[in-house]
């Protein structure tokens, strides 16, 4: 490259996540970690991903190759051995699996008493592993609490390490609800017990608990969340989960970038799981999917009856207390059907099973998650419910729109940033929004949607506007590259500051 060429050079990015599609998924984080890297690579950057090699990931099935060299990770007072296995994501993005039988050869993914130690090992193993490959990242992009100590390490134990002293960090918050709170002992395991850290979980000087999330926020060069609205909301006590004070302190480093949707994977024109494929132009064919879903779910095959759907974790966070309060009034007073898929709190399992029994042909519940049925619900329902208490980004509403199921959502977080309220006088909008977290506000929105559904032409245009939204990863990937560059320059400025004063 010549001296006068001022095209910025491609970046080397190491992305760390505890779950990545298609290998392991428990939540939306896995979708992001699987889809963002190919989009970044398409922009010409050398991005590589690392995750633990959990026992349930079969190396043969995914053709994962064990790399010859082993490495050791300092952990507590001992050295724990590790090794990398290499696979590929879409677009040929390398993904490294950190191997260690003791920590990862187990049935599940999370909820073990030594989770802190397991993820400390994973993160440090990923850093030591790429060091051994001689691949020096410009940026480490961390996601959620499992990886939140990396920014802390880069500012302490790795600050003078010749290999990592220039590495910047970006920390992405997918949800403040999952924090990683442990006892002080984990600092010894992580090798940072002697470094001062004063922010407790509520930003106070507690010092007795270690909050991984708070550390990521404190030490990362740049922080972001998964929608612009959630990035603003978490600065307030209502959404800040006691970290709003700390987040306000770091507000100049905090950004919001909306997640994308994998438009090839989620495409009603090619979806292999649905009864009849369709596009925005051939929406009349969609009716076959509704009939097929009604049959499969044991509902009356009634083309004119609005079919509501939800696919979600069954928790209060996702607004299931509102659905619970209003489901019977809806089934009694409105001519609607409802199909639900998901698992969650036991009391909701019982409640929905009981209602399904009492309203045969009108309500169906599947206490499970499986992709084929999920696709049939997106393709066959008329209205898709997401009355979340908070929603950092949300994926369901975007998939629903792409499949012509009109979202009915609460006006929070990423839901506000992706769904526009239907305006009957202007004939604009892509869904139905309600503001107050309140059963009546929710019910009113349902009535509004069901009423609008009766006007076939209006409804069809509403569906088409949703189907034509562009939620592709491209724009988000560009925004992330800008964030990476910002992190690098802030890191470099800080390094200059250090060398001037020392
Ligand atoms: C979390 C959030 C969800 C978001 C996802 C991916 O699961 O709850 O809103 O879409 O992360 O960022």
Boltz pocket constraint, residues with backbone or C-beta under 6 A from the ligand:
constraints:
  - pocket:
      binder: B
      contacts: [[A, 27], [A, 28], [A, 29], [A, 32], [A, 173], [A, 174], [A, 175], [A, 226], [A, 259], [A, 391], [A, 392], [A, 393], [A, 394], [A, 395], [A, 414]]
      max_distance: 6.0
